[in-house]
Amino acid sequence: MSALTRQAALFEYVLRLGDDALINGQRLSEWCGHGPFLEEDIGLANTALDLIGRARMLLSYAADLEGRGRTEDDLAYLRDERQWFNVLIMELPRGDFAFSTARQFLVDSYNYFLYEALQASTDARLAAIAGKAFKEAKYHLRHTSEWMLRLGDGTQESHAKIQQALEEAWPYTGELFEVDEVEQQILQAGIGPDAAELARQWQKKVGAVLAEAGLQRPKEVWPQTGGRQGLHTEHMGYLLAEMQCVQRAYPGQQW
């Protein structure tokens, strides 16, 4: 792999990770003031802050890799919809508490194994970011796993709602493990993990929690994809409009 190719692949890979974290954090932040009770309201907000903090580190690194003078703020607030490369599951509307819990459990399970593996990355800066992210990912996964058990093994109504939420979110999980040229380059360079191994670990963990919660694993369906190519759901534009409105209205302002 040439230095230029490696640089370009690394930039896009880190940008993808940053986009995933920021869009997921933005969605979770929508629960602030709307949680089912105070402790969980604070817990959701704290998780959102963890994800936004992770996004800052990743987007700052991506900006440095790009070398065009852009900053993390430029990448967060001045890109249009087709220039974002997060997976689709991150941008889906928050829905009710069951949907947010199911979606976050599936994402947290993925992040746990992803950032565990990235700690061994040949890229020192990415490995350092992963070290911090993995500490947070462990807590996030424990938290949402407990909620899956509580709702799945709770009342008839809570069981039905969390099962329905799983059915709605499941078609978007296949995109987490898609492999394209960027992923291949990153794997060959020892920068990122093998998607097939991540999928195996994810399936095992998710299956174990669902079984303990008395929930049925949804049937495999045609995966919903396109986010890594900048092709998004109809919800993405509304999310960006809200997230970027202040910077767009008052360009270049700083706190």
Helices and strands as residue ranges (DSSP letters): H 3-29, H 38-66, H 72-77, G 81-83, G 88-90, H 97-118, H 124-152, H 156-169, G 170-172, G 174-177, H 181-188, H 195-213, G 227-229, H 236-249
